[in-house]
Amino acid sequence: MVITVLYYVLSAYIAFIIIWNLIKSKKWQDEILYIIILIPFILRLLRLK
């Protein structure tokens, strides 16, 4: 149970960092890359694999 909670907390933290970089990004190529990287983390937080 503890490992599961830590897994979701870590996934949420990484997703937050990616979103933060997405907001700060100025180039559209980087924004697309961040969105592609963000998709698996959002799916994990929604408990979809």
N, C-alpha and C positions, 0 to 999 in steps of 0.2 A: 504493500500500500504506500509506504513512504517513497519507494523508488518510483512509483507511478506519479505521485505528486511532484517529485523533483523533476521527473521527465517533462511534465507539462509546464512547470515553472521555467525550466531551461528553454523549452520551445517558445514560450511566450516572450522570454527575454530576448532571444535571438530574433524573433519576429519584430519586436519593438525596435531593435537596433537597425534592422533592415528597413523598416518603415521610416525611421529617423533619417537614414542615409537617402532614402527615396525622396523625402521632403527637401533635403538640402541639395540634392542633385540639380545641376543646371543643364546637362546634356540629355537629350531624349534617348540616346542609345543606352546610357547608364540606367535611366529610369525603367526601360524595358527589361534590362538585365535584372534589376532589383525585383521587379514584379514576378519574373520567372522564378527567381530564387525564393520568393516569399510564398508562392503557392503551396509547396509541400508543408511548410510550417503552419499555414492557416488550416490545411486539411488535418494535420495532426492535432491542432487545438480543438477542431470540431469533431475529433475522434473518428475521422475517416482516413483510411490508409490507402 
